[in-house]
Amino acid sequence: MSRTLLVSPAQRGAYATIGDALAAATDDSVIAVAPGTYLEAIYLTNKRVRLIPAESGGTVTLDATRMPHPAVSCRDATLTIEGFTLRAGDAPVVTARGTELALSGCDLAARFGPGVDVTGGRVDLRRCTIAGAQYGIVIEDASGIVDDCHISDVAEDGIILRIGADPVVTASSVRGCGRRGVYIYQFGRPTLEGCEVTQAGDVGIAVAHQSSPTIRRCWVHDTQGVGLSFARGCAGSVEECRVENTADPAVEIADGATTTVVAAAPDAPPLKMGDPGPNAGGDAEAVEALLTELDSMVGLTGVKGEVRALIDEIQVNEWRRSAGLSVGGMSHHLIFSGAPGTGKTTVARLYGKLLAALGVLPKGAFKEVARRDLVGQYLGHTAEKTSAAFEEARGGVLFIDEAYTLSRSMGSGGDFGQESIDTLVKLMEDHRHEIAVIAAGYTVEMEEFLSANPGLASRFSKSIVFENYSPEELLRIVQRMCAADDYVLGAQVEHTLLIHFSTIERDANFGNAREARKLFEGVRKAQAQRLRVLGRRPSLDELRLIEKSDIDAITGTG
């Protein structure tokens, strides 16, 4: 069973150092570290552990600059570190051997040695910065992902990929290094896509020793050496890359190399870091199918228009990005306000699938949560629960039902609800391109929710209002339920239903489509009771028919 261990030198009962907590940790433990600077180097072996800040917005710095050791060393382990500042002196910042290493949102710096040094295992680096080291990232005989990472001002090579290393490096940059921007050698087989290499003291991207990388839509510019070089015996491909203001030739392929080059269009604008490939805009057929499904929903004319406008903007932005044009920042987080039963959850699911089909989010996963899923029982527990729910939804949609119950003004334990809101604000900003957070609830109460944190309202790009269904729309919902379950409405039934829906009091407890579902379930029971007392087996037509008396039995009319 996983544990959560708190590190806080100032709090009784907590661990004083990260090393103490690691020594006590069992597999799958989460170590939550209070803000502050920790003058230590840590070592992990044969354990699965996750390190996170204990408080959103707090800075945790692991400072090993005065020690001869790496700030983080791990062997035969699984280690995740999120949102830390890591500092080393004359040693690597992070070394991993035979380990599954994941760093996200971390800032690394060293005087000497690599920022990240990985041999064997697997690496997952996302949204990290590395500055001032001897090398930026060294990956040897390992696979994994390097995404949205930025390396600057390193003494020698920016990224080294060697001895069969085959990670996928995307949307990352190397700027200002003493030697090569990227060095691939000894059978390296990585993929570099949408990356930028600039201000290298030697070659921008150098490939040697029978390596065969795929280098796609990268931008290499302003280097002292050639843009890209391939030594004898190397293979791989260079696809639609831009090489500008480098030594001649821009791409140097030695005799005996079998590298293929697919040139970018002559009039194409310079690539910008992180550009997607030619499939930008996603699966057009899937998008249209999902929009058709949205259009088939009863009512919600305004909502459909709002969602279509969002999808149109997202799709055009993806087309612009793939063409190398500038694109403004766009959040996918939304507010859905309105009464219950108006289709908010259904539309949220479709929205997530649309984002996945467009290629904006990696998957259409949907996680629905309420206050009880996010708010804990003691200080620090809420941040942990909220972060866990957020992490589970990453790549898809996190749907927070009745989100206003998290605000401080909502009953007892409001402070813990506020802790959840504060945690969400930071996570939504840090991972704004990896998730869509949709907060739903009553219109007036959602306005109170947005005022609970100064930065909360700005995290949501739009508020969409779900109106109550009209009597005619509620009738259509019942008609669809009947057709789906193989029932037929008899004479005068539709008129009776329309009158009933017109007379229902639409107060705070009005459930919209839930009212229609509740009525339909009741009518089925009324029909069953009527048929049961016939004294014979009903015919097929009788089994399907809903009569006016069945409606009257439930609504009290007639």
C-alpha positions in Angstrom: 0.0 0.0 0.0 1.4 3.4 -1.0 2.3 6.0 1.6 2.6 9.8 1.7 5.6 11.1 3.6 5.9 14.8 4.5 9.3 16.5 4.6 9.3 19.7 6.6 12.2 20.7 8.9 9.9 23.1 10.8 7.0 20.7 11.4 7.0 18.1 14.2 6.2 14.6 13.1 7.6 15.3 9.5 10.9 14.2 8.1 13.6 16.7 8.4 15.4 15.8 5.1 14.4 14.3 1.8 17.1 11.6 2.4 15.4 10.6 5.7 12.0 10.3 3.9 13.6 8.2 1.1 15.1 5.8 3.6 11.7 5.3 5.2 9.8 5.1 1.9 8.3 1.9 0.5 7.4 1.2 -3.1 5.0 3.7 -4.6 5.5 6.2 -1.8 4.8 9.8 -2.5 7.2 12.2 -0.7 5.7 15.7 -0.4 8.3 18.3 0.4 7.6 21.6 2.0 8.9 24.8 0.3 12.5 25.6 1.1 16.1 24.9 0.3 17.5 21.4 1.2 21.3 21.2 1.3 21.7 17.6 0.5 22.3 15.0 -2.2 19.8 12.1 -2.5 20.3 8.5 -3.6 17.6 6.0 -4.5 18.0 2.3 -5.3 15.5 -0.5 -5.9 12.4 1.6 -5.0 9.5 3.3 -6.8 9.1 6.8 -5.4 7.5 10.1 -6.4 8.8 13.5 -5.2 6.4 16.5 -5.3 6.1 19.9 -3.7 3.8 19.8 -0.6 2.3 23.1 -1.5 1.2 24.5 -4.8 3.2 27.6 -5.7 6.0 26.8 -3.2 9.6 26.4 -4.4 11.5 23.3 -3.4 15.3 23.5 -4.1 17.6 20.6 -3.7 21.0 22.2 -3.5 24.1 20.0 -3.7 26.5 22.6 -5.0 28.9 22.2 -2.1 29.1 18.4 -2.4 31.1 16.3 -4.8 28.1 14.1 -5.6 25.2 14.5 -8.1 22.1 16.2 -6.6 20.1 13.1 -7.5 21.5 9.5 -8.0 19.3 6.5 -8.7 19.9 2.9 -9.7 17.5 0.1 -10.6 14.6 2.4 -9.4 11.6 4.2 -10.6 11.8 7.9 -9.7 9.5 10.8 -10.5 10.3 14.4 -9.6 7.9 17.2 -10.3 8.4 20.9 -10.0 11.8 20.9 -8.2 14.8 23.2 -8.6 17.9 21.0 -8.7 21.4 22.3 -8.2 24.8 20.5 -8.4 28.4 21.7 -8.2 31.2 19.8 -10.0 29.0 16.7 -10.6 26.0 15.9 -12.7 22.6 17.2 -11.5 20.8 13.9 -12.0 22.3 10.5 -12.8 20.2 7.4 -13.5 21.3 3.8 -14.1 18.8 1.1 -15.1 16.1 3.4 -13.9 12.7 4.7 -15.1 13.3 8.4 -14.5 10.6 11.0 -15.0 11.3 14.7 -14.5 8.6 17.3 -15.1 8.6 21.0 -14.6 12.1 20.9 -13.1 14.9 23.5 -13.3 18.4 22.1 -13.4 21.8 23.8 -13.2 25.4 22.6 -12.5 29.0 24.0 -12.8 30.4 20.8 -14.3 28.9 17.6 -15.5 25.7 16.9 -17.4 22.3 18.2 -16.3 20.7 14.7 -16.8 22.9 11.6 -17.3 20.9 8.4 -18.1 22.3 4.9 -18.9 19.8 2.1 -19.5 16.2 2.1 -18.4 13.8 4.8 -19.7 13.7 8.5 -19.4 10.7 10.9 -19.5 11.7 14.6 -19.4 9.0 17.2 -19.8 9.0 21.0 -19.5 12.5 21.0 -17.9 15.2 23.7 -18.2 18.9 23.0 -18.0 21.5 25.8 -17.8 25.2 26.2 -17.1 26.2 22.6 -17.1 29.0 20.9 -19.0 26.5 18.9 -21.1 22.7 19.3 -21.2 21.3 15.8 -21.5 23.2 12.5 -22.0 21.2 9.4 -22.9 23.0 6.1 -23.4 21.4 2.8 -24.3 17.9 4.0 -23.3 14.6 5.0 -24.8 12.0 7.5 -23.7 10.7 11.0 -24.3 12.2 14.5 -24.1 9.4 17.0 -24.6 9.4 20.8 -24.3 12.8 20.9 -22.6 15.2 23.8 -23.0 19.0 23.7 -22.7 21.1 26.8 -22.7 24.6 28.0 -22.0 26.3 24.6 -21.6 30.1 24.3 -22.0 30.2 21.5 -24.5 27.4 19.5 -26.3 23.8 20.3 -25.6 22.3 16.8 -26.1 24.3 13.5 -26.4 22.4 10.4 -27.6 24.7 7.3 -27.9 25.1 3.5 -27.8 21.7 2.7 -29.4 19.8 5.4 -27.6 16.4 5.9 -29.3 14.4 8.5 -27.4 11.9 10.8 -29.1 12.8 14.4 -28.6 10.1 16.9 -29.5 9.5 20.7 -29.2 12.8 21.2 -27.4 15.6 23.7 -27.9 19.4 23.9 -27.5 20.8 27.4 -27.4 24.3 28.6 -26.7 26.6 25.6 -26.3 30.4 25.4 -26.7 30.5 22.5 -29.1 27.7 20.6 -30.9 24.0 21.3 -30.3 23.1 17.6 -30.6 25.6 14.8 -30.9 24.3 11.3 -32.0 26.8 8.5 -32.2 27.5 4.8 -31.6 24.3 3.4 -33.2 22.0 6.1 -31.9 18.5 5.9 -33.4 16.6 8.8 -31.9 13.8 10.9 -33.4 14.1 14.7 -33.3 10.9 16.6 -34.3 10.0 20.2 -34.1 13.2 21.2 -32.3 15.5 24.2 -32.5 19.3 24.3 -32.4 21.0 27.6 -32.4 24.3 29.4 -31.4 26.3 26.2 -31.3 30.1 26.5 -31.3 30.5 23.7 -33.8 28.0 21.6 -35.8 24.3 22.1 -35.1 23.4 18.3 -35.2 26.3 15.9 -35.7 25.7 12.2 -36.5 28.5 9.6 -36.4 29.4 5.9 -35.8 26.6 4.1 -37.8 23.8 6.1 -36.2 20.4 6.4 -38.0 18.3 9.2 -36.6 15.1 10.7 -37.9 15.3 14.5 -37.9 12.0 16.0 -38.8 10.9 19.6 -39.1 13.7 21.0 -37.0 15.2 24.5 -37.3 19.0 24.8 -37.1 20.4 28.2 -37.4 23.3 30.6 -36.4 25.9 27.9 -35.8 29.7 28.1 -36.3 29.9 24.7 -38.0 27.6 23.2 -40.6 24.0 22.8 -39.8 23.8 19.0 -39.9 26.6 16.5 -40.6 26.4 12.7 -41.2 29.6 10.6 -41.1 30.4 7.6 -43.2 28.2 4.5 -42.4 25.3 6.6 -41.0 21.8 6.4 -42.3 18.5 8.0 -41.1 16.6 10.9 -42.6 16.3 14.6 -42.6 12.8 15.7 -43.4 11.5 19.2 -44.0 14.1 20.9 -41.8 15.2 24.5 -42.1 19.0 25.3 -41.9 19.9 29.0 -41.9 23.1 31.0 -41.4 25.5 28.1 -40.7 28.8 27.1 -42.3 28.7 25.5 -45.7 27.3 23.1 -46.6 24.1 23.4 -44.7 23.7 19.6 -44.6 27.0 17.6 -45.0 26.7 13.9 -45.9 29.9 12.0 -46.1 30.7 9.4 -48.8 29.4 6.1 -47.6 26.5 7.6 -45.6 23.0 6.6 -46.8 21.0 9.4 -45.2 18.0 10.6 -47.1 17.0 14.3 -47.3 13.6 15.6 -48.0 13.8 19.4 -48.4 11.4 21.9 -47.0 9.4 23.9 -49.6 11.6 26.7 -50.9 9.1 29.4 -49.9 8.2 27.9 -46.5 8.7 30.3 -43.6 11.3 29.4 -40.9 10.1 26.7 -38.5 9.3 27.7 -35.0 10.1 25.4 -32.1 7.4 22.8 -31.4 5.8 22.9 -34.9 3.7 19.7 -35.5 4.1 17.6 -38.6 2.0 17.5 -41.8 -0.9 15.8 -40.0 -1.6 18.9 -38.0 -5.3 19.5 -37.7 -6.0 15.9 -36.6 -8.4 13.3 -38.0 -10.9 15.4 -40.0 -13.3 12.5 -40.4 -13.4 11.8 -36.7 -13.9 15.5 -36.0 -16.9 15.7 -38.3 -18.4 12.6 -36.8 -18.2 14.0 -33.3 -19.7 17.4 -34.4 -22.5 15.5 -36.0 -23.1 13.7 -32.7 -23.1 17.0 -30.9 -25.6 18.4 -33.4 -27.9 15.4 -32.8 -28.4 16.3 -29.1 -31.8 17.8 -28.3 -31.8 21.6 -27.9 -28.6 23.4 -26.7 -28.5 25.6 -29.8 -26.3 28.2 -28.1 -24.0 25.6 -26.6 -23.5 23.9 -29.9 -22.6 27.2 -31.5 -20.1 28.0 -28.8 -18.4 24.6 -29.0 -18.2 24.7 -32.8 -16.6 28.1 -32.6 -14.0 26.8 -30.2 -13.3 23.8 -32.5 -13.0 26.0 -35.6 -10.5 28.2 -33.8 -8.4 25.3 -32.6 -8.4 23.6 -36.0 -7.3 26.8 -37.8 -4.6 27.4 -35.1 -3.2 23.9 -35.8 -3.2 24.6 -39.5 -1.4 28.0 -38.9 1.1 26.4 -36.6 1.9 23.7 -39.2 2.5 26.4 -41.8 5.0 28.2 -39.5 2.7 31.1 -38.8 2.4 32.6 -35.3 -0.4 31.3 -33.1 -1.6 33.0 -29.9 -1.9 31.1 -26.7 -5.2 29.3 -26.2 -6.4 27.6 -23.1 -8.8 24.6 -23.4 -10.2 25.1 -19.9 -14.0 25.9 -19.8 -16.7 26.8 -17.4 -20.1 25.1 -18.0 -22.8 26.9 -16.0 -26.5 26.0 -15.8 -29.1 23.8 -14.1 -28.7 20.1 -13.7 -29.7 17.7 -16.5 -28.9 20.1 -19.3 -26.2 18.0 -20.9 -23.1 19.5 -19.4 -21.4 16.1 -18.8 -22.3 14.8 -22.2 -20.9 17.8 -24.0 -17.8 17.7 -21.9 -17.1 14.1 -23.0 -17.6 15.1 -26.6 -15.3 18.2 -26.2 -12.5 15.9 -24.9 -13.0 13.5 -27.8 -12.9 16.5 -30.3 -9.6 17.8 -28.8 -8.1 14.3 -29.1 -9.4 14.0 -32.7 -7.8 17.4 -33.5 -4.5 16.2 -32.1 -4.5 18.9 -29.4 -4.7 16.4 -26.6 -3.0 13.0 -26.7 -6.1 11.1 -25.6 -9.9 11.6 -25.1 -9.8 10.3 -21.5 -12.6 11.7 -19.3 -12.4 11.8 -15.5 -15.4 13.2 -13.5 -14.8 14.3 -10.0 -16.6 16.2 -7.2 -15.5 17.8 -4.0 -15.1 14.5 -2.1 -12.6 13.3 -4.8 -10.4 16.4 -4.4 -10.6 17.5 -0.8 -8.8 15.7 2.0 -9.1 15.6 5.8 -6.0 17.3 6.8 -3.4 19.9 5.6 -1.5 18.6 2.6 -3.9 15.8 2.0 -6.0 17.9 -0.3 -3.1 18.9 -2.5 -2.2 15.3 -2.8 -5.7 14.2 -3.8 -6.2 17.0 -6.2 -2.8 16.4 -7.9 -3.6 12.7 -8.2 -7.0 13.3 -9.9 -5.4 15.9 -12.2 -2.6 13.5 -13.1 -5.1 10.7 -13.9 -6.9 13.0 -16.3 -3.8 14.4 -18.0 -4.1 14.0 -21.8 -7.9 14.3 -21.6 -10.6 16.1 -19.7 -11.0 16.7 -15.9 -14.7 17.4 -15.3 -15.4 19.0 -11.9 -19.1 18.7 -11.1 -20.6 21.2 -8.7 -17.2 23.0 -8.7 -18.6 25.8 -6.6 -18.6 23.5 -3.5 -14.8 23.9 -3.4 -15.0 27.7 -2.6 -14.3 28.9 0.9 -17.9 30.0 1.4 -19.3 26.5 1.0 -19.9 25.0 4.5 -17.5 23.5 6.9 -14.0 22.5 5.8 -14.0 25.3 3.3 -10.3 26.0 3.8 -9.4 22.6 2.5 -11.6 23.3 -0.5 -9.6 26.5 -1.0 -6.4 24.4 -0.9 -7.8 22.3 -3.8 -8.6 25.5 -5.8 -5.1 26.9 -5.2 -3.6 23.6 -6.3 -5.7 23.5 -9.5 -4.7 27.0 -10.4 -1.0 26.1 -10.5 -1.6 22.7 -12.2 -3.8 24.3 -14.9 -1.1 26.8 -15.8 1.8 24.3 -15.7 0.0 21.8 -17.9 -2.3 24.0 -19.9 -1.5 22.2 -23.2 -2.0 18.7 -21.7 -5.4 18.8 -20.3 -8.8 20.4 -20.5 -10.3 21.3 -17.1 -14.1 21.9 -17.2 -15.7 23.2 -14.1 -19.5 22.9 -14.0 -22.3 24.1 -11.7 -25.2 26.5 -11.2 -24.7 29.8 -12.9 -24.7 32.1 -9.9 -22.6 29.8 -7.7 -20.0 29.4 -10.5 -19.4 33.2 -10.4 -18.6 32.8 -6.7 -16.3 29.9 -7.5 -14.3 32.0 -10.0 -13.7 34.7 -7.3 -12.2 32.2 -4.9 -8.6 32.7 -6.3 -7.3 35.8 -8.1 -5.8 33.7 -10.9 -8.7 31.2 -11.3 -10.9 33.1 -13.8 -8.0 33.8 -16.1 -7.3 30.1 -16.4 -10.6 29.5 -18.1 -10.9 30.6 -21.7 -14.7 30.7 -21.9 -17.9 30.3 -19.9 -20.7 28.4 -21.7 -24.2 28.7 -20.4 -26.6 25.7 -20.6 -30.2 26.9 -20.7 -33.1 24.9 -19.3 -34.9 22.6 -21.8 -38.2 23.9 -23.2 -41.3 21.7 -22.9 -41.0 20.8 -26.6 -37.4 19.7 -26.1 -38.2 17.6 -23.0 -40.9 15.9 -25.1 -38.4 15.1 -27.8 -36.1 13.6 -25.2 -38.9 11.3 -24.0 -39.6 10.4 -27.6 -36.0 9.3 -28.1 -36.0 7.3 -24.9 -39.1 5.5 -26.1 -37.6 4.8 -29.5 -34.3 3.5 -28.0 -36.1 1.1 -25.7 -38.7 -0.1 -28.3 -41.8 1.7 -27.0 -44.5 3.5 -29.0 -46.5 6.5 -27.7 -50.2 6.1 -28.1 -52.9 8.7 -29.0 -52.9 11.9 -26.9 -49.8 10.9 -25.1 -47.5 13.5 -26.7 -50.1 16.2 -26.0 -50.4 15.1 -22.4 -46.6 15.1 -21.9 -46.3 18.6 -23.4 -48.9 19.9 -21.0 -47.1 18.2 -18.1 -43.7 19.7 -19.0 -45.3 23.1 -19.4 -46.7 23.1 -15.9 -43.6 21.8 -13.9 -42.2 24.4 -11.6 -38.7 25.3 -12.7 -37.1 26.0 -9.4 -33.6 25.2 -8.2 -34.5 21.5 -8.0 -35.7 21.3 -11.6 -33.7 18.5 -13.2 -34.3 19.1 -17.0 -33.4 15.8 -18.8 -33.4 14.1 -15.5 -37.0 14.9 -15.1 -37.7 13.4 -18.5 -35.7 10.2 -17.5 -37.5 10.0 -14.2 -40.9 10.3 -15.8 -40.0 7.7 -18.5 -38.9 5.2 -15.8 -42.2 5.8 -14.0 -44.3 5.4 -17.1 -42.6 2.0 -17.9 -43.5 0.8 -14.4 -47.1 2.1 -14.8 -47.4 0.3 -18.1 -46.0 -2.9 -16.6 -48.6 -2.8 -13.8 -51.4 -2.2 -16.3 -50.4 -5.2 -18.5 -49.8 -7.5 -15.5 -53.5 -7.4 -14.5 -54.8 -8.2 -18.0 -55.0 -11.9 -17.1 -53.3 -13.0 -20.3 -50.1 -12.6 -22.1 -50.0 -9.2 -23.9 -49.5 -9.0 -27.7 -46.4 -7.5 -29.2 -48.2 -4.2 -29.9 -49.5 -4.0 -26.3 -46.0 -4.6 -25.0 -44.7 -1.7 -27.0 -47.6 0.8 -26.5 -47.5 3.6 -23.9 -51.1 4.8 -23.3 -52.3 8.1 -21.9 -53.4 6.3 -18.7 -49.8 5.3 -18.0 -48.8 9.0 -18.2 -51.8 10.0 -16.0 -50.8 7.4 -13.4 -47.4 9.1 -12.9 -48.3 12.7 -13.3 -51.6 12.6 -11.4 -53.5 14.1 -14.3 -56.4 12.7 -16.3 
